[in-house]
Amino acid sequence: MKKKLLIVDDESDIRLTLGSYLSSNNYSVDQAGDGDECLQKLNSEKYDCLILDLLMPRMDGYSVIRHITGDVLESMPVIILTAKTEDKDILQGYALGASYYITKPFDNRTVLNAIKYLIDDLNSSQRKKLENTL
């Protein structure tokens, strides 16, 4: 069964391009354009991984993470994908519970490798190989 991902970004080009790339790599991909839509989807579906932008209208990514309950956050890794590159932003992302922090512009392969590392069933040599790419 395919692992299910939710991409949340207000930039439709990023959602579509990254979504297509991840779908072609055997993941089931759903999308949301803002934090409110993300929370609605999280309330109705179970996802294996959340890819989350921080800078969005109405509800930013930090607020989304704050709204996710502890059980859901523990069982679903969050990859922050953002243009916020300052150390304080990165530290805040990790402090809130993000599993990985990727800054824009980004390479699709970096996102794919982070997802594989976080949610795929890998043996130790596969995991070690991915560690060298992250």
Beta strands, then each sheet from edge to edge (+ up, - down):
strand 1: 4-8
strand 2: 28-32
strand 3: 49-52
strand 4: 78-82
strand 5: 100-103
sheet 1: 2+ 1+ 3+ 4+ 5+
end
